[in-house]
Amino acid sequence: MKKILLVLSLLFASVAYADHDESLSKYYFTQVPVLCGTPDDIQVYVEHFKFKPYYISLGREGMVENGQPVYMITYYVSENGTQALTTIDVPSGTEKCIMTHTFDLTKPN
């Protein structure tokens, strides 16, 4: 968890120096609850609730398209299509975290 917070802190710290709209300076960190464990343990959770990967994307340094990858987000959907789950991984990390496990999944028009 500490590694993820450090990576995210570094990521957002670099945002201040990137070419972004000044209005982004009003955002701040909060105490977001996440569930973390070893990658294998999180995989057990994913399989237990019958989630399948739906999308995978990379978070990049400075929030720019050509920045170095600093984390990976995996978006899962349950087999029955009613739940969603997102996980975050950091390179060479020893933990993986579930950021969300949501219910009543619907697709907007």
C-alpha positions as CSV (number, residue, x, y, z in Angstrom):
1,M,0.0,0.0,0.0
2,K,2.8,2.4,0.9
3,K,4.4,1.7,-2.5
4,I,1.2,2.5,-4.3
5,L,0.7,5.7,-2.4
6,L,4.3,6.7,-3.1
7,V,3.9,6.0,-6.8
8,L,0.6,7.9,-6.9
9,S,2.1,10.8,-5.0
10,L,5.0,11.0,-7.4
11,L,2.7,10.8,-10.3
12,F,0.5,13.7,-9.1
13,A,3.6,15.7,-8.0
14,S,4.8,15.5,-11.6
15,V,1.4,16.8,-12.8
16,A,2.2,20.1,-11.3
17,Y,5.1,20.5,-13.7
18,A,3.3,19.1,-16.8
19,D,1.4,21.2,-19.3
20,H,-2.0,21.0,-17.7
21,D,-4.7,23.5,-17.2
22,E,-4.2,25.5,-14.0
23,S,-7.7,24.5,-12.8
24,L,-6.2,21.0,-12.0
25,S,-4.4,22.6,-9.0
26,K,-7.7,22.5,-7.0
27,Y,-7.7,18.7,-6.7
28,Y,-6.3,16.9,-3.6
29,F,-5.7,13.4,-2.2
30,T,-8.2,11.8,0.1
31,Q,-8.4,8.6,2.2
32,V,-9.6,6.2,-0.4
33,P,-10.3,2.7,0.9
34,V,-8.7,0.0,-1.1
35,L,-8.2,-3.8,-0.5
36,C,-4.7,-5.0,-1.0
37,G,-2.8,-8.3,-0.9
38,T,-0.3,-10.3,-2.9
39,P,-1.1,-10.6,-6.6
40,D,-1.9,-14.3,-6.1
41,D,-4.3,-13.5,-3.2
42,I,-6.1,-10.8,-5.2
43,Q,-6.4,-13.3,-8.1
44,V,-8.2,-15.7,-5.7
45,Y,-10.7,-12.9,-4.9
46,V,-11.2,-12.2,-8.6
47,E,-11.8,-15.9,-9.4
48,H,-14.0,-16.4,-6.3
49,F,-16.4,-13.7,-7.5
50,K,-16.1,-14.9,-11.1
51,F,-14.7,-11.8,-12.7
52,K,-13.2,-11.7,-16.1
53,P,-10.8,-9.0,-17.4
54,Y,-12.6,-6.5,-19.6
55,Y,-10.0,-3.8,-20.2
56,I,-6.4,-3.1,-19.2
57,S,-4.8,0.3,-19.3
58,L,-1.6,2.0,-18.2
59,G,-1.2,5.0,-16.0
60,R,1.7,7.1,-17.2
61,E,4.0,9.5,-15.5
62,G,2.8,13.1,-15.6
63,M,-0.6,11.9,-16.9
64,V,0.6,12.3,-20.5
65,E,0.3,9.8,-23.3
66,N,4.1,9.4,-23.8
67,G,5.0,9.3,-20.1
68,Q,6.7,6.2,-18.6
69,P,4.2,3.6,-17.3
70,V,3.9,3.8,-13.5
71,Y,0.9,1.6,-12.9
72,M,-1.6,-0.7,-14.6
73,I,-5.4,-0.7,-14.1
74,T,-7.4,-3.8,-14.9
75,Y,-11.2,-3.5,-15.3
76,Y,-13.1,-6.7,-14.7
77,V,-16.8,-7.6,-15.2
78,S,-18.5,-10.5,-13.5
79,E,-19.7,-13.5,-15.6
80,N,-23.3,-12.4,-15.2
81,G,-22.5,-8.8,-16.1
82,T,-24.0,-7.2,-12.9
83,Q,-20.7,-6.4,-11.1
84,A,-17.5,-4.5,-11.9
85,L,-14.1,-4.6,-10.2
86,T,-10.9,-2.5,-10.8
87,T,-7.4,-3.4,-9.7
88,I,-4.1,-1.5,-9.7
89,D,-0.7,-2.9,-10.1
90,V,2.7,-1.1,-9.9
91,P,5.8,-2.3,-11.8
92,S,7.9,-4.8,-9.7
93,G,5.3,-4.4,-6.9
94,T,4.7,-7.2,-4.4
95,E,1.1,-6.2,-3.9
96,K,-2.0,-5.6,-5.9
97,C,-5.0,-3.6,-4.8
98,I,-8.7,-3.7,-5.5
99,M,-9.8,-0.1,-5.9
100,T,-13.5,-0.8,-6.5
101,H,-16.0,-3.7,-6.4
102,T,-19.3,-2.3,-7.5
103,F,-22.8,-3.7,-8.1
104,D,-25.8,-3.0,-10.3
105,L,-23.6,-2.6,-13.4
106,T,-25.5,-0.9,-16.2
107,K,-24.3,0.4,-19.6
108,P,-25.4,4.0,-20.4
109,N,-27.1,4.6,-23.7
